Amino acid sequence: MSDASGGALRVSRTTTRVRYPETDRLGVAHHTHYFVWFELGRTELMRQAGCAYGALEDDDGVFFPVIEAGAEYRAPARYDENLEIETRLTTTEGVRVRFDYVIRSAADARLLAKGFTVHAACGRDGRPARLPESLRARLAGSGDGA
């Protein structure tokens, strides 16, 4: 199920601060940390949807390994800078779930990076499994007022 208008099914925003060990000697965040920040945003979106990862894995036996990821870097994030991470659930089709991300400086809304991750829903055995309809509805915001 994807939004026919091309919009997001669910949007979440969270913040984090660039920590010293995430930077190089010039105080610029290393590119790999953007994927960690994407995960922070995705985890918060899932939590807000009532689908915390721990519960999905432990109670429902549903796992979401990353099967594709990408990022486009626009400007450097620097040590001690506050970041706003916007996460959008854009697709839930079959076994696939896609999230799109935008990271901005919280101080001036400067675009730092855009990216995406695609996940395959898997069961405890590691084999792909279609998303349960109840989970698809929670992710899409059906019935939760989102």
Long-range contacts (C-beta under 8 A, 24 or more apart in sequence): 1-91, 1-92, 1-93, 1-136, 1-140, 2-90, 2-91, 2-92, 2-93, 3-90, 8-88, 8-89, 8-90, 8-100, 9-88, 9-89, 9-90, 9-91, 9-92, 9-139, 9-140, 9-141, 10-45, 10-48, 10-49, 10-88, 10-89, 10-139, 10-140, 10-141, 10-146, 11-45, 11-86, 11-87, 11-88, 11-89, 12-41, 12-44, 12-45, 12-48, 12-86, 12-87, 13-41, 13-84, 13-85, 13-86, 13-87, 14-40, 14-41, 14-44, 14-84, 14-85, 14-87, 15-82, 15-83, 15-84, 15-85, 15-106, 16-40, 16-82, 16-83, 16-85, 17-80, 17-81, 17-82, 17-83, 18-77, 18-78, 18-79, 18-80, 18-81, 18-83, 19-79, 20-79, 20-80, 22-79, 23-78, 23-79, 27-78, 27-79, 28-76, 28-77, 28-78, 28-79, 29-76, 29-77, 29-78, 29-79, 31-71, 31-73, 33-77, 34-71, 34-73, 34-77, 34-103, 34-113, 34-115, 35-69, 35-71, 35-115, 35-117, 37-83, 37-85, 37-101, 37-103, 38-69, 38-71, 38-85, 38-87, 38-99, 38-101, 38-103, 38-115, 38-117, 40-85, 41-85, 41-86, 41-87, 41-99, 41-101, 42-87, 42-99, 42-101, 42-117, 44-85, 44-87, 45-87, 45-89, 45-99, 46-139, 48-146, 49-89, 49-138, 49-139, 49-141, 49-144, 49-146, 50-138, 50-144, 51-135, 51-138, 51-139, 56-135, 60-132, 60-135, 61-123, 61-124, 62-121, 62-122, 62-123, 62-129, 62-131, 62-132, 62-135, 63-121, 63-122, 63-123, 63-124, 63-126, 64-97, 64-119, 64-120, 64-121, 64-122, 65-119, 65-120, 65-122, 66-117, 66-118, 66-119, 67-96, 67-118, 67-119, 67-120, 68-116, 68-117, 68-118, 69-115, 69-116, 69-117, 69-118, 70-115, 70-116, 71-113, 71-114, 71-115, 72-113, 72-114, 72-115, 73-112, 73-113, 74-111, 74-112, 74-113, 74-114, 75-105, 75-110, 75-111, 75-112, 76-112, 77-103, 77-105, 77-112, 77-113, 81-105, 81-106, 81-107, 82-106, 82-107, 83-112, 84-109, 89-139, 89-140, 92-131, 92-136, 92-139, 92-140, 94-130, 94-131, 95-120, 95-121, 95-122, 95-128, 95-129, 95-130, 95-131, 96-120, 96-121, 97-121, 97-131, 97-139
